[in-house]
Amino acid sequence: MPKLNKAEQTRQMRRAILDRARQLFAEQGFAATGTEEMIQGLGITRGALYHQIKNPAASGRGMQKDYSYL
């Protein structure tokens, strides 16, 4: 498998984070979902989460927009 360039790695990580967020929002609700639950299972740090999603609380509101170009 060819090595992914930085832009593709970023796009895939952002998508994985948003997929995880969507799953947790459906299971627990938006208000009950914290950043710790979001990073669990992804193998990333909280810093990586904030790097990709500047405001995790806004990820639910921005999900539709973020998926429009993926």
N, C-alpha and C positions, 0 to 999 in steps of 0.2 A: 504494500500500500504506500503511495507517495506521501511524503511529509507535507503537512498542511502549512500554508503560509500564515503569518500572524493575523491577518484579517479574517481568514477562515476559522482559525482557532477561536478568535474573539466572538465571531458570529455563532459558532457552535456552543461555546460556553454560555453566552447570553440566552440562547434558545433553551439549553438545559436548565438554566436557572428559572426561566419563565415557565417551562413545563412543570418543574417542581412546585413553583408557586401556585400554578393553576390547580395542580393535584391537591395541594394542601388547602387551598381556599375552598375547593369543592368538598373536602372531607371535614374540615374544622370550621370553616367560615373565615372571612377576611380578618375580623377583629381578633380571633383567637390564634392566628398564625404569627409566629415570631421568626426572627432571623435565624435563630438556632435550628429550628425545624427546617428552614429552607436550606441551610448548608449541610445538614445531616444527609447522608446518602449521596451527596455530590462529590465529597472528598475535597472540598475547598474551604478556605478560611473566610472569616467574616470580612476581612479586608478585600478578598477577591470578589465577594458578593457586592460590596459597596463600590468597587472599581467598575463592575459591569452595570450595576443598577444603582445609580447615585442616591436614590431615595427608595428603599425597598417597599415602604408603605405605598408609594405611588405605582408600584409594579402592577398591581391589580387594575388600576385605572388606565395605565399605559399599555396593558397587554394587547388590546385590540390594535392599537397603533403599531406596536413593536412587531406583531405577527404579520402585518400587512405587507412588509417587504421581505419576509423570510420565505 
